Amino acid sequence: MTVYIFASLTPKAEHVADIEAALRVMVAETRKEPGNQRYDLMRRADGAPGFHLFESYRDAAAVQAHRDSAHYTAYRAKVGTWLAEAPDVKELVGVDVVVG
């Protein structure tokens, strides 16, 4: 069953560029994972601070493989002190989702 994740990250003002650069690496690497179906980086249209990820994985095992990957563990080790608050991560299952 497909697993969807919405994650919101609020960087400290002095680390916005650092977080964006780290997230761009995550996007490139995560999209190569066999179980990843979608990994999109966004920010709010109104210019409010922060980044948002929309992720989709084939199943829970693919999510775990992502969390165990070298690029994810390196990202987590790097960004902890760059964030103004803990990431807001929501793991979801689809109710009525268009695939394609």
Buried (B, 14 or more C-beta within 10 A) or exposed (E): EBBBBEBBBBBBEEBBEBBBEBBEEBEEBBEEBEBBBBBEBEBEEEEEEBBBBEBBBBEBEBBEBBEEBEBBEBBEEEBEEBBEEEBEEEEEEEEEEEEE
